[in-house]
Each structure stands twice: as structure tokens, then as C-alpha cells.
Amino acid sequence: MNAPSFEKPWREAFEDYFRWSTQGPQTVGIDLGANPLAPMASHPVLWRLALPLKNPMSNGLRDSDEEDAVFAVQGALEACLRPLGLLRVGHLVDQGVQFVYLYGPKSITARQVRPLVRAHQGTYDVGVSRTWDPHWTAYLRMLFPPPLHYQLRMNRQRVALLRAEGEPLDVARRVEHRVSFQVGPFAQDAEARLRSAGFQGFRCELVWAPGRVLGVEWRLDFHRVDTVDDARVDAVAEEIQDIVESYHGTYDGWDCLLVAEDF
């Protein structure tokens, strides 16, 4: 049996965001770098560490005065558990507790983890729970940001790359988009609405998608001529997202050629 790796097999890309739940406000930190590999068959076990905050704010969130202490303990716990193959994917602050989420191999037991946690928890009384989560439901559904929030972050990255290439972002060019659906008729209905919004060049195909319930998905590609400045790509992403969400679809992002290569 191979020994667990001490390093993450992805490049870290942490993102923090705020949201409201039925219980109240929450702050979430998630490593989006893990998304392309999730779920990892080698790490089917979810570990949740609970750090009760000493002086939470009245809304249950972490006070800035306690932030350094909490993250110091979180960092120490991550470092001591990494040799066991436990990989941190995010944290959640809710109702006076900071929960830290890690995934690890099924061979690791609570008898191995709890002594390490006690030795590195400092002045915090950290709770430990172990859950079977081979589909990484906690990461992909509970911690992951809303689709539009995630896409806007991806927009920033893509626009930054174009800017680094010296691209004139205010020059219109053909921008390619992709959306996906689990149900064929939904893809057809969404296509009709996208056509009315000025998109064209539609190509729909059934593709293999292991992460889907049925193992397949309907992929819809199309394009429209737009500029690619920050404000415009965000507006277009929101326009597409509003349409595809009505049909339980997913907006998978956009791409474009450089102006010199376009048309």
C-alpha cells in the first residue's frame, strides 16, 4: 500500500466569501484548487475539526481580535495531520464555531488523529468527527460558493490573462460559451432562450460525465460577439446564468481568441 502524500496534489487557491444560512450569517474559506480533482477516490473520509470561538461576535462570526489565534491553531493542526494524508479543503464559521474540513485515506482512524489534535490545539478544545464522504459532498455542495460567485472569480482570472497578453479588452470579438444540462429537453429549452438573447452557433452533444447521476450530460456550446472587459464579461455571465439556472443547468465558462486571431 502506498504511503499518503505529505503534499496536496493541486495548487492551493483559497477564496473567502460571506453568505446567509437558515441559522444566520456564515463566512466560508474554500480551496478552489481542489475542484478539478474532486472527489479523490484515495481520500474518501471527511474529517471535521470544531474550534469553539472564545469571543465570537453577537452574530456568531469570528471577531478580528481572535482571528490570528484561531488561524494559528488551524495551521498547526493542518501541519500535524498532513503526514497522515489529511488534506484541508476549507473552513466554515457558523454560530460561534470555526469548522475545519479535511479529506483523508480510509486507513486513518480517530485513534491516530485525536492525540495529534490534543497536542496541537493550544487553548482551544477542538472537537473531532470522522465521516464517510467519498463523493466529497461537504466540499462540492456545502462549502462551494454559489455558481455566479464562482464564475465571477473565474472571470477575473481570465481577464487578467488577456490583460497580461496586452489584449485591448474593449474591442469586441467572438466569445465562446459552454453550458451543460442533465436533461436533454432542458438543453433545448435553454437554447431557445439563449438564441433570443442574441447568442448563435449552437452545438449540442451528449458526453460522458462520471460525476453526473446518469453518467452523461448534454453539453451546449455557443458564441456571441462581445467585449471582454471586467464589467461586460460579468454582465454576460449573469445573463447566461439566469437562463441556464431556470433549467437546472450549469454555466461552465467562456473563452475567446486574441483579437489578432479572431474573425
Secondary structure in CASP SS format (residue, H / E / C, confidence):
PFRMAT SS
TARGET T0000
AUTHOR 0000-0000-0000
METHOD secondary structure of the structure
MODEL  1
M C 1.00
N C 1.00
A C 1.00
P C 1.00
S C 1.00
F C 1.00
E C 1.00
K C 1.00
P C 1.00
W C 1.00
R C 1.00
E C 1.00
A C 1.00
F E 1.00
E E 1.00
D E 1.00
Y E 1.00
F E 1.00
R E 1.00
W E 1.00
S C 1.00
T C 1.00
Q C 1.00
G C 1.00
P E 1.00
Q E 1.00
T E 1.00
V E 1.00
G E 1.00
I E 1.00
D E 1.00
L H 1.00
G H 1.00
A H 1.00
N H 1.00
P H 1.00
L H 1.00
A C 1.00
P C 1.00
M C 1.00
A C 1.00
S C 1.00
H C 1.00
P C 1.00
V E 1.00
L E 1.00
W E 1.00
R E 1.00
L E 1.00
A E 1.00
L E 1.00
P E 1.00
L C 1.00
K C 1.00
N C 1.00
P C 1.00
M C 1.00
S C 1.00
N C 1.00
G C 1.00
L C 1.00
R C 1.00
D C 1.00
S H 1.00
D H 1.00
E H 1.00
E H 1.00
D H 1.00
A H 1.00
V H 1.00
F H 1.00
A H 1.00
V H 1.00
Q H 1.00
G H 1.00
A H 1.00
L H 1.00
E H 1.00
A H 1.00
C H 1.00
L H 1.00
R H 1.00
P H 1.00
L H 1.00
G C 1.00
L C 1.00
L E 1.00
R E 1.00
V E 1.00
G E 1.00
H E 1.00
L E 1.00
V E 1.00
D E 1.00
Q C 1.00
G C 1.00
V E 1.00
Q E 1.00
F E 1.00
V E 1.00
Y E 1.00
L E 1.00
Y E 1.00
G E 1.00
P C 1.00
K C 1.00
S C 1.00
I C 1.00
T C 1.00
A H 1.00
R H 1.00
Q H 1.00
V H 1.00
R H 1.00
P H 1.00
L H 1.00
V H 1.00
R H 1.00
A H 1.00
H H 1.00
Q C 1.00
G C 1.00
T C 1.00
Y C 1.00
D C 1.00
V C 1.00
G E 1.00
V E 1.00
S E 1.00
R E 1.00
T E 1.00
W E 1.00
D C 1.00
P C 1.00
H C 1.00
W C 1.00
T H 1.00
A H 1.00
Y H 1.00
L H 1.00
R H 1.00
M H 1.00
L H 1.00
F C 1.00
P C 1.00
P C 1.00
P H 1.00
L H 1.00
H H 1.00
Y H 1.00
Q H 1.00
L H 1.00
R H 1.00
M H 1.00
N H 1.00
R H 1.00
Q H 1.00
R H 1.00
V H 1.00
A H 1.00
L H 1.00
L H 1.00
R H 1.00
A H 1.00
E C 1.00
G C 1.00
E C 1.00
P C 1.00
L C 1.00
D C 1.00
V C 1.00
A C 1.00
R E 1.00
R E 1.00
V E 1.00
E E 1.00
H E 1.00
R E 1.00
V E 1.00
S E 1.00
F E 1.00
Q C 1.00
V C 1.00
G H 1.00
P H 1.00
F H 1.00
A H 1.00
Q H 1.00
D H 1.00
A H 1.00
E H 1.00
A H 1.00
R H 1.00
L H 1.00
R H 1.00
S H 1.00
A C 1.00
G C 1.00
F C 1.00
Q E 1.00
G E 1.00
F E 1.00
R E 1.00
C E 1.00
E E 1.00
L E 1.00
V E 1.00
W E 1.00
A C 1.00
P C 1.00
G C 1.00
R C 1.00
V C 1.00
L C 1.00
G C 1.00
V E 1.00
E E 1.00
W E 1.00
R E 1.00
L E 1.00
D E 1.00
F E 1.00
H E 1.00
R E 1.00
V E 1.00
D E 1.00
T C 1.00
V C 1.00
D C 1.00
D H 1.00
A H 1.00
R H 1.00
V H 1.00
D H 1.00
A H 1.00
V H 1.00
A H 1.00
E H 1.00
E H 1.00
I H 1.00
Q H 1.00
D H 1.00
I H 1.00
V H 1.00
E H 1.00
S C 1.00
Y C 1.00
H C 1.00
G C 1.00
T E 1.00
Y E 1.00
D E 1.00
G E 1.00
W E 1.00
D E 1.00
C E 1.00
L C 1.00
L C 1.00
V H 1.00
A H 1.00
E H 1.00
D C 1.00
F C 1.00
END
